[in-house]
Amino acid sequence: MAEVFEAPRHPYTRALLSAVPLPDPVAERTRRRILLPGDPPSSTERRPGCGFRTRCPVYAVLDPGRRARCEREEPAAAPAGPGTDHTAACHRPGEAIT
């Protein structure tokens, strides 16, 4: 479970952890926060594909061809990466946010 905190793979997990205050004031002032754009998806409207994609920083930088899977298929929980003990419901876990 420590891997979730040390190397989060899902973009939403990265954003959540970037908001956790650090006890070191210098580190707190200098760290990079991930701010998600837009509003959370509606809980009353069902859309196909990944429900996080409208706020996902990885999806935002993908070319249209690579966005298609996120738009069509809801991601299933799968191992977050080799040797991890947790899952991520993401088509592109671990991809860098640019």
TORFI-123435 format. One record per residue: x negated, y, z negated of N, C-alpha, C, CB in turn. Coordinates in steps of 0.001 Angstrom, whole numbers, padded with zeros to 6 digits, always signed. Each point is the difference from the previous one (the first is absolute). Glycine has a CB too. Example, Ala and Ser with C-alpha at 12.3 -4.5 7.8 and 13.67 -1.06 7.14 Angstrom:
BEGIN
-013190-005690-007800+000890+001190+000000-000900+001200+000000+001892-001173-001246
-001542+002223+001966-000820+001190-000060+000770+001090-000730-001184-000628+002145
***
This chain:
BEGIN
-000821-001197+000000+000821+001197+000000-000863+001259+000000+001796-001260-001204
-003010+001168+000731-000885+001160+000004-000249+000499+001423-001082-000845-002100
+001198-000060+003086-000211+000386+001393+000997+001059+000450-000898-002276+000451
+002103+002228-001002+001020+000983+000367-000493+001404-000349+001839-001706-000371
-002485+001846-000765-000486+001306-000442-001328+000371+000648+001183-000356-002155
-002044-000620+002373-001326+000269+000552+000002+000176+001517-000938-001293-001888
+001780+000546+002575+000037+000061+001470+001425-000214+000490-002374-000845+000134
+003273+001802-000375+001385-000178+000451+000067-000101+001516+000815+001259-002005
+000041-002144+002501+000075-000245+001436+001222+000633+000656-001216-002108-000396
+002298+002284-000337+001203+000593+000593-000086+001520-000134+001387-002070-000551
-001038+002814+001613-000081+001462-000055+000811+000621-001143-000341-000046+002451
+001488-000531-002790+000809+000554-001089-000701-000204-001344+002103-000450+001323
-002721-000706-001505-000755-000256-001235-001151+000985-000119+000616-002439+000087
-001308+002704+001017-001101+000985-000023+000510+001367-000436-001179-001259+001829
+002319+001664-001281+000562+001310-000356+000402+000043-001473+000816+000278+002359
-000175-001330-002852+000389-000042-001413-001216+000097-000914+001992-001382+000614
-003016+000601-000312-001184+000011-000857-000756+001322+000066-000168-002453+000318
+000270+003154+000790-000689+001293+000095+000667+001049-000882-000695-000564+002336
+001913+000286-002804+000729+000938-000861-000216-000257-001496+001693+000185+001807
-002314-001299-002148-000234-000328-001410-001107+000907-000540+000724-002420+000367
-000467+003156-001444-001022+000895-000553-001234-000769-000476+001816+001578-000681
-002977-000982+000881-001255-000577-000474-000404+000686-001301-000716-000546+002372
+000138-000200-003320-000392+000606-001268-001226+000901+000109+000962-001974-001116
-001677+001929+002217-001197+000826+000207+000412+001267+000754-001526-002059+000038
+001464+003236-000670+000455+001232+000655-000728+000312+001307+000558+000844-002247
-001862-001105+002316-000753+000284+001229+000474-000925+001122-002006+000754-001359
+002132-002037+001068+000471-000944+001011+001433+000319+000409-001528-001761-000932
+002346+002166-000020+001402+000342+000288+000092+001162+000984+000655-000807-002283
-001504+001824+002103+000043+001183+000876-000532-000282+001391-000258+001415-002006
-000635-002372+002146-000670-000208+001280+000529-001177+000816-001976+000981-001054
+002863-001766+000504+000450-001175+000741+001020+000358+001076-000425-001377-002028
+000538+000491+002995+000917+000197+001122+001365-000581-000345-001923-000069+001635
+002932+000886-001536+001377-000469-000209+000628-000291+001354+000219+001345-002142
+000635-002329+002166+000725-000343+001217+001431+000474-000193-001495-002023+000503
+001876+003028+000252+001354+000540-000067+000793-000536+001187-000806+002101-001195
+001897-002757+000913+000827-000571+001064+000954+001051+000534-000172-002277-001041
+000257+002423+002356+000899+000994+000577+001449-000460-000050-001848+000759+001485
+002737+000171-001362+001419-000321+000155+000682-000507-001244-000524-000490+002297
+001761+000086-002100+000828-000523-001075+000001-001522+000039+001434+002066+000062
-001207-002711-001205+000134-001456+000017+001166-000406+000904-000958-000142-002340
+000887-001051+002916+001093-000442+000863+001314-000119-000768-001661-001216+001409
+002750+001384-000709+001326-000095-000594+000262-001420-000490+000814+001847+001499
-000250-001955-002685+000339-001332-000515+001335-000482+000553-001290+000497-002085
+002014+000373+002772+001299-000389+000560-000060-000284+001494+001076+001366-001756
-002165-001039+002395-000143-000208+001446-001046-001073+000261+000660+002394+000457
-000264-003465+000209-000924-001082+000338-000566+000250+001391+001273-001637-001460
-002567+001668+001552-000689+000139+001285-000848-001237+000224-000028+002530-000181
-000154-002903+001433-000869-001148+000265-001453+000357-000308+001595-000821+001779
-002385-000181-001991-001429+000211-000196-000382+000323-001429-000085+000768+002313
-001086-000221-002447-000550+000337-001308+000695+001239-000560-002217-001008+000654
+002772+000888-001844+000702+001114-000625-000916+001121-000446+001691-001611-000722
-002985+001358+000646-000963+001009-000446-000595+000788+001170-000524-001453-001962
+000754+001017+003183-000736+000571+001138+000166+001507+000185+000265-002187+001063
+000872+002755-001450+000199+001441+000199-000900+000838-000898+002351-000471+000644
-002922-000136-001674-000895+000719-000913-001415-000579+000011+001975+000543-001430
-002207-001560+002235-001253-000750-000016-001118+000747+000742+001328-002129-000118
-002428+002418-000571-001103+000697+000660-000702-000858+001049-000301+001313-002079
+000354-002630+001956-000592-000872+001022+000864+000028+001254-001014-001486-001781
+002318+001317+001627+000933+000036+001131-000123+001328+000752+001579-001535-001241
-001739+002620+000519-000046+001336+000609-001137+000156+001003+001000+000895-002082
-002087-001631+001914-001147+000163+000904-000102-001114+001041-001179+001165-001845
+002132-002098+001837-000019-001073+000990+000508+000504+001347+000340-001694-001825
-000869+001105+002905+000531+000327+001319+001351-000694+000150-002342+000263+000990
+003190+000185-000054+001351-000557+000137+000043-001523+000150+000629+002146+001033
-001563-002717-000345-000019-001446+000173-000216-000739-001310-000857+000354+002291
+000029+000178-003161-000278-000639-001287+001082+000316-001027-002443+000129+000500
+003266+000877-000247+001106+000327-000908+001182-000949+000176-000724+002386+000051
+000832-003009+001095+001182-000792+000352+000324-001071-001035-000525+000421+002382
-000461-001133-002852+000271-001066-000973+000600+000573-001283-001893-001350+000961
+001362+002474-001426+000521+000642-001209+001446+000450+000206-002326+000752-000599
+002665-000379+001815+001352+000476+000310+001005-001140+000162-001033+001973+001103
+000575-003146-000698+000905-001123+000285+000124-000998-001142-000591+000276+002366
-000522-000575-003029-000036-001102-000962-000191+000492-001429-000919-001461+001789
+001741+000952-002698-000209+000274-001419-001173-000868-000456+002480+000579-000396
-003496+000015-000225-001149-000813-000402+000332-000924-001168-001500+001822+000794
+001016-003036-000704+000163-000973-001081-001181+000113-000949+001302-001561+001507
-001082+001241-002761-001103-000019-000960-000960-001111+000392+001478+000911-001852
-002729-000564+001991-001040-000948+000388-001257+000345-000791+000986-000306+002343
-001941-000606-002418-001235+000330-000716-000558+001339+000504-000498-002470-000328
+000125+003319-000594-000461+001345+000345-001336-000015+000718+001231+000863-001962
-001952-001929+001841-001279-000101+000675-000725-001253-000438-000129+002485+000167
-000975-002780+000475-000767-001196-000370-000459+000083-001460-000764-000255+002396
+000997-000809-003134-000474-000072-001376+000773+000844-001004-002179-000445+000965
+003336+000998-000570+000772+000809-000932+001012-000872-000734-000301+002024+001472
+000731-001547-002634+000980-000753-000773+001361+000686-000008-001853-000875-001416
+002090+001737+002403+001274+000706+000074+000446+000099+001455-000558+001310-002090
+001795-000881+002274+000561+000101+001339+000285+001452+000359+000992-002285-000251
-000784+002512+001535+000409+001318+000500+001028-000235+001100-002266+001073-000563
+003369-000346+000499+001015-000085+001053-000327+001093+001007+001801-000935-001584
-002783+000652+002413-000513+000991+000954-000575-000743+001199-000511+001669-001860
+000761-001135+003061-000566-000602+001211-001492+000311+000131+002243+000189+001111
-002692+000844-001771-001392+000440+000146-000654+000263-001356+000588+000999+002216
-000549-001981-003138-000576+000270-001321-001505+000251+000104+001781-001427-001061
-002218+002405+000353-001422+000294-000045-000512+000900+001089-000228-002135-001045
+001044+002491+002025-000482+000900+001047-000297+001370-000600+001334-001251+001749
-002370+001852-001272-000423+001293-000522+001021+001084+000311-002378-000702+000260
+002510+001603-001177+000828+001191+000211-000932+001089+000490+001700-000650-001808
-001402+001148+002988-000883+001029+000560+000627+001360-000119-000954-001654+001577
***
